[in-house]
Amino acid sequence: MEYILDTADIKAIKHCNEFYPLSGVTTNPSIIAKENRNFWDIVKEIRDIIGPDKTFFAQTVQKTADKIVEEAVLMNEKSGGDFCVKIPICEEGLKATMELKKLGIKVLMTAIFTPAQALIAAKAGADYVAPYVNRLDNIIGDGCEVVAQIVEQFAIYDLPCKVLAASFKNAEQVHKCALSGCQCVTVTDDVLKAVITHPMTDAAIGGFEKDWQNVYGEKTILDF
């Protein structure tokens, strides 16, 4: 399982990159626009934090295949490390993906809502597909089940494309997608923190501290 942070908030990226085993950072036009700063400044700051080996995902804002390819090539050159362009599923996006595959530039096909979309994206050469879990749940769909079906399809056809589940609102959704065998999840820092949080864990830690302090006071092992 690869945990990928879904934000362009520099403070959140610094914190999560220090304390969690991140494989990279994803962004999209909405996330970038929220920061309201120069795009390349944001890219540089994120790369400086995560280093060259972790994957940085940025989405094209172009609408035609030739322009998508042009923008992807530029972002790949200027990202300064491992890079993957995000392209929404559509005809122009599929065409661009097939061209980028020839150029050796990685593609995440995003805005996936059905297994059929995911399958054709993988056949076009996408390295990742991003099914939106919570957005499906919001329209009385089953986002985790769609993720499971995509994983099963890729196994049936022996496709190397990874399933990068996205759009999470809680840790339970992340857990269910992990059980389905999806290779990656992209989550906000709040959801990432929720994954390791449990009231019984907090109670256990509190008990350890109380029992130790009852005998040794404020001393730690380093003091002996």
C-alpha positions, 0 to 999 in steps of 0.5 A, spaced: 500 500 500 502 506 498 500 512 502 499 519 498 498 526 501 492 529 497 494 537 498 498 543 496 498 545 503 506 546 505 505 546 512 501 539 512 506 536 507 512 538 511 508 534 517 506 528 514 512 527 510 516 527 517 511 523 520 508 518 515 511 513 510 508 517 504 510 515 497 508 522 494 503 528 493 497 529 489 494 535 487 489 537 482 487 544 479 482 545 485 487 544 490 492 548 487 487 554 486 486 554 493 493 556 495 492 562 490 500 562 489 504 561 483 504 554 480 511 553 479 513 556 486 508 551 489 511 545 485 518 547 487 516 547 495 513 541 494 519 537 491 524 540 496 520 537 501 518 530 499 525 530 495 526 527 488 524 520 489 517 520 491 512 521 486 509 528 485 502 528 481 499 534 478 493 535 473 493 538 466 488 544 465 488 543 457 482 540 453 486 537 447 490 531 446 496 535 443 496 541 449 495 536 454 501 532 452 505 539 451 503 541 458 505 534 461 512 534 458 513 541 461 511 539 468 515 533 467 521 537 465 520 542 471 518 537 476 525 536 478 524 528 480 519 523 479 513 525 476 506 523 474 501 527 470 493 527 472 489 527 466 481 526 467 478 520 463 475 523 456 477 521 449 482 527 448 485 524 455 486 517 452 489 520 446 494 524 450 495 518 454 497 513 449 502 519 446 505 520 453 506 512 454 511 513 448 514 518 451 515 515 457 511 520 462 507 517 467 500 518 467 494 517 472 487 517 469 483 521 474 475 522 475 474 515 474 467 513 477 466 506 473 470 499 472 469 500 465 472 507 465 478 504 469 479 498 464 480 503 458 484 507 461 489 502 463 489 499 456 491 506 453 497 506 458 495 509 464 500 507 470 494 509 475 487 510 475 483 514 480 476 512 482 473 517 487 470 513 493 466 518 497 463 522 491 460 515 489 458 514 496 454 521 496 450 519 490 448 512 493 453 508 490 458 504 493 465 507 492 469 501 495 466 496 491 467 500 485 475 500 487 474 492 488 471 491 481 477 495 478 482 491 482 479 484 480 478 487 472 486 488 472 488 482 475 483 478 470 487 481 464 494 482 468 494 489 467 500 493 470 496 499 472 495 501 479 489 503 482 490 509 486 483 510 490 481 517 491 476 522 495 476 519 502 472 522 508 474 517 513 478 511 515 473 506 514 473 507 507 481 507 506 480 500 510 475 497 505 479 499 499 486 496 502 482 490 503 480 490 496 487 490 494 488 497 491 495 499 491 495 506 493 490 511 496 491 518 496 488 522 502 488 529 506 492 529 512 486 529 516 484 522 514 491 520 514 491 522 521 484 518 522 487 512 520 492 511 526 487 514 531 483 509 536 480 511 543 483 504 545 490 506 543 489 513 547 487 509 553 492 504 552 498 509 552 495 513 557 495 507 562 502 505 560 504 512 562 500 512 569 503 505 571 510 508 569 509 514 573 506 511 579 513 507 580 518 512 577 515 519 577 518 523 571 524 519 570 525 516 563 529 510 561 534 515 559 535 517 566 537 510 569 
